[in-house]
Amino acid sequence: MRPRSLLVAAVAGGLFALPLRADPAIEYAVKAAYLTKFIPFITWPNTASFSICVLGDDPFAGKLEQAASGTKLADHPIQVRHIAAPDASCQILFLSDPSSSDAALEALRGKPVLTVTDSGLKEHGVISFVIADNHVRFDIDDAAAAQDGIAISSKLLGLAHSVKQRGQP
């Protein structure tokens, strides 16, 4: 099964809609899976190598490394990096810390980095996780993606909880 078909089937089948029941381990395992499953639905201007970066504390407890293991983009393995400052060499940057997220989002504005923010943060990245009806969902700011030089597939936009379309204020 192709990766795109797999994500659509998984979301439609409820794989990523598992009830959380306030279990952070399950919540972050689902978010880690999402981060790796987003990759085939997004186009970056240059992807000679590919990394998913986590800024600050790592809430995944190894789940992101597990999800990325064996995943490739154009024959390049997906690397997971833990960083202390915003880095424009990351293709995906996950932000969970409210104290550093605003500055990181500002530092990366206009750069081809898919910023992903955790649920509950005041400022949002291109993709923002939300908890709706006790399930992990995601919102997409396609206008911000366009400003950052990133293209998001209409298939992924169709799976989002909500979408801020290009051209919306």
Secondary structure as GFF3:
##gff-version 3
##sequence-region A 1 169
A	DSSP	alpha_helix	3	12	.	.	.	ID=ss1
A	DSSP	three_ten_helix	15	17	.	.	.	ID=ss2
A	DSSP	alpha_helix	24	37	.	.	.	ID=ss3
A	DSSP	three_ten_helix	39	41	.	.	.	ID=ss4
A	DSSP	beta_strand	42	43	.	.	.	ID=ss5
A	DSSP	beta_strand	50	55	.	.	.	ID=ss6
A	DSSP	alpha_helix	63	68	.	.	.	ID=ss7
A	DSSP	beta_strand	72	73	.	.	.	ID=ss8
A	DSSP	beta_strand	76	83	.	.	.	ID=ss9
A	DSSP	beta_strand	92	95	.	.	.	ID=ss10
A	DSSP	alpha_helix	98	108	.	.	.	ID=ss11
A	DSSP	beta_strand	114	117	.	.	.	ID=ss12
A	DSSP	beta_strand	127	132	.	.	.	ID=ss13
A	DSSP	beta_strand	135	141	.	.	.	ID=ss14
A	DSSP	alpha_helix	142	147	.	.	.	ID=ss15
A	DSSP	beta_strand	151	152	.	.	.	ID=ss16
A	DSSP	alpha_helix	154	159	.	.	.	ID=ss17
A	DSSP	beta_strand	162	164	.	.	.	ID=ss18
###
